[in-house]
Amino acid sequence: SYNRGEAVREGIMNRLNRLAEKDADSNDVIILSEHEVECLRRTALVRRENGTYKYPVGPYVLFLLETGMRVGELCALKWGNIQWDEDATVVSILGTRHHIKVREGDDAGYRVCDGSVKNMHSRHIVVNSEAAEILEGIYNESKDTSPQGYVFVNRRLKPTNPSNVGVLINKFYR
């Protein structure tokens, strides 16, 4: 007979044993191999004959790879948070966007909320030349480059949420 409690305990014990076997030089998680990153770089900026990106999320994926930003931070990023300079481009991370479940009376649903960054402090990223070039390309194709305009918008030109971006990134990755 199947004992769910025993199966859960066994799974937890297996995870703990794997953690205990790691040494100080082991990585906790390997997200993408070098080969996978190279494949992403090769396909992210491919354009169709009409000039549009084959994968519209491609430039954003490369930007995330180059900067180490979180997806929620990208969703909250506005053009006014970017300082363009000949010497360096600086991206100021002032907030993040969350997709949360809310209850209002008998109704339950999801809402996108703007919030503070993970450690409650803004941070500034001096981006490398590749990330600056990608960001410039996104800027040149953006419909709203005002300081209050969002860098990553959906088809309706509204700021999107991290869940939707995650779905797009997973499709691109596949």
C-alpha positions, 0 to 999 in steps of 0.5 A, spaced: 500 500 500 502 507 498 503 511 504 504 518 502 507 521 508 512 515 508 514 518 500 514 525 502 519 523 508 523 519 503 523 525 498 526 530 504 531 525 506 534 524 499 534 532 498 538 533 505 543 527 503 544 530 497 546 537 500 550 534 505 554 530 500 556 537 497 563 540 499 564 548 499 566 548 492 560 545 489 555 549 486 548 549 489 544 550 482 547 550 475 541 553 471 544 553 464 550 550 461 555 554 457 553 550 450 545 552 452 547 560 453 551 560 447 545 557 443 541 562 446 545 568 444 545 565 437 538 565 436 535 571 441 536 576 436 534 572 429 530 577 425 524 575 420 524 577 413 519 583 415 525 585 420 521 583 426 524 579 432 523 571 431 523 571 438 520 578 441 523 576 448 530 574 445 533 581 447 530 581 454 533 574 455 540 576 453 539 583 457 537 578 463 543 574 462 548 580 461 546 584 468 543 578 472 537 582 474 531 578 476 525 578 472 520 582 476 525 587 476 525 587 469 518 588 469 518 594 473 524 597 470 522 604 466 526 608 461 527 614 467 531 609 471 537 608 466 542 613 465 546 613 458 553 615 458 558 615 453 563 611 459 558 607 462 550 605 462 547 605 469 541 601 470 537 603 477 533 598 480 528 601 484 522 596 485 520 590 482 513 587 480 509 581 483 504 577 481 500 575 487 493 572 489 488 576 493 482 575 496 476 580 496 470 578 500 468 571 496 472 573 490 479 571 489 484 573 483 490 575 481 493 582 481 500 585 479 503 589 484 509 594 484 513 593 490 520 594 493 526 590 491 528 583 495 533 586 500 529 593 501 534 597 498 535 600 491 541 598 487 545 600 481 548 596 475 553 598 471 552 594 464 557 591 460 557 593 453 553 587 450 548 589 455 548 596 453 547 595 446 541 590 447 538 595 451 539 601 446 536 596 441 530 595 445 530 603 446 530 604 439 524 599 437 520 601 443 513 605 442 514 609 449 521 611 451 518 617 456 522 617 463 515 613 465 515 608 460 516 601 461 522 597 458 518 591 458 511 591 455 506 587 453 502 587 446 497 592 449 503 597 451 502 596 458 507 593 463 507 586 464 508 581 470 513 576 471 509 570 470 507 572 463 515 573 462 516 567 465 512 563 460 515 567 454 522 565 456 520 558 457 517 558 450 523 561 447 528 556 451 524 550 448 
